[in-house]
Amino acid sequence: MQKSIQFYEGLGFENIMQQSFEFDGDKGEVAMMKSGEILIEIYQMPIHILPEIKARKDGKIDHFAIDVAIS
């Protein structure tokens, strides 16, 4: 998580929120990185769930999404 936060800070993002969460009886971490109107949410899931996430083919968790406003 810290390497990801440092990466985005190097691109000019500010860490505006970071906290742990419970998932499936274990601990994960989430951070919100902001630059201007861009907000990136990054997660570090508990290590025991990573093999299942890596095997997924449906885009759940391992995706990138962009939300845009229509003027």
Secondary structure as UniProt FT lines:
FT   HELIX           2..10
FT   TURN            11..12
FT   STRAND          14..23
FT   TURN            24..25
FT   STRAND          26..35
FT   TURN            36..37
FT   STRAND          38..44
FT   HELIX           47..49
FT   HELIX           50..55
//
